Amino acid sequence: MDKSWKAWEREVAKWFGGRRNPLSGMNNVSDNGSRRVGDVVGVDGLVVECKLLKSVAPIRRARTTARLARENGKRFVHIEREKGDRKLVCFVVDVETAKRIAGLFKEGKV
C-alpha cells in the first residue's frame, strides 16, 4: 500500500501532466547530475511541492469562506498573505478549481 503522501504527490503530478519525483525531491538528480527540485517533475518552468499535513491554518480559515460561499450559492477563493510581504500569497480553492488551474499550467497558458 502506498503511503498517503506519495499518493497525494502522484495525484497532483497528474493534474500538471508530470510525474512524482522519487527520493524526496531534493535527493534526486538527473542523468547530467543537476538536481530535480520539487515533488513533481516533468512540468517545464515550474517547481511543484506537495504537502499532506494533519492541519493547515489557511485551509482551516478558508473553511469559513467556503461555507459562506456555499450558503449563498457561490464559489469561493480564500487569499492570505503575510503582513509586510506583498510578493507571496496563499490561495485556497476547492480541488476542482485547483485541477483547472493546474491544467492551465499544463497547457502553457499560465
N, C-alpha and C positions, 0 to 999 in steps of 0.2 A: 504494500500500500504506500502510495506517495505521501510525503509529508504535506500538510495543507499549504505551507508557504511556497513549496515548489509548484504545487498545482495552481496556486494564485499567479505565480510568475509565468507559468505556461499559458494560462488564460489571458493575461494581459498581453503577452507576446503575440497571441493570435489576433488581438484587436489591432495591433500595429503591423501585422504581417511579418513579424520577426520570429525569433526563437529564444527560448530560455538560455541564459548564459550559465553554463555549469561552473562548478568550483567557486561558488560565492562571488562571482563577478570580478572583483579586484585581483583574484589569484589566477585568472585565466589570461593567456596570451595567444596571439595569432601565430601563424607559421613564421612570420618575419620577426617575431619577438616583441611586437608592440602590445600593450595591454588592451584587453577588451573591457571597457568600463560599462557599468550598468548591469542590471539584471536581465535585460532584453537586448539581444544583438540582432544585427541584420536590418536595422532601421537607419537609413542614411541620415546623418546630421542630427541625431537625437540620442540623448542618454536617458534611458528609462529605468528608474529604480522602483521596485515594488516592496511595500511593507505590509505585513499582515500582523496587526497588533491587537491586543485584547481591548484596548480603549484608545481612542484618538480624540483629543479635545475639540478640534474643529468639527469633526463629524458629530460628536455629542451635541455641540451647539447648533449644528445645521439641522438636526432632527426637528427642532422647533420651527425653523424656517420651512422645512418640508411639510410639517403638519399644517402650518398656516396656509401654505400653498394648496395642499390637498383639500382642506376645508373650504377654500374659495375657488376650487375648480381650476387652479393654475399650476404651471410648472414652477420649479424653483432653481435658483442659483444662490449659493451662500459663499460670500467672498470675505476673506480676512487678510490682514497684513499686520506686521509689527509696527508700532509707533516708531517713527524715525527712519524706516526703510520703505521707500517708495518704489523700489525696483523689483521686489519679490512679493507675490500674493499667493494665497491658497484659495483655489476654487473647490467647492464641494458640490457635486451634482449627482443625480441618480445614475445608476450603472448604464442604462440605455443611452443617456446623453454622453457619458464618458466613452462608450463604444463608438458613437458617431464622431466625436472629436478625434479619437484615435484614427478612425477611418480617413479623416481629412489629412492627417499627417501621412498616412499610408499612401494616399493619392497624391501627395506633394502639394496640397492646396494650402497648407499652413507652414 
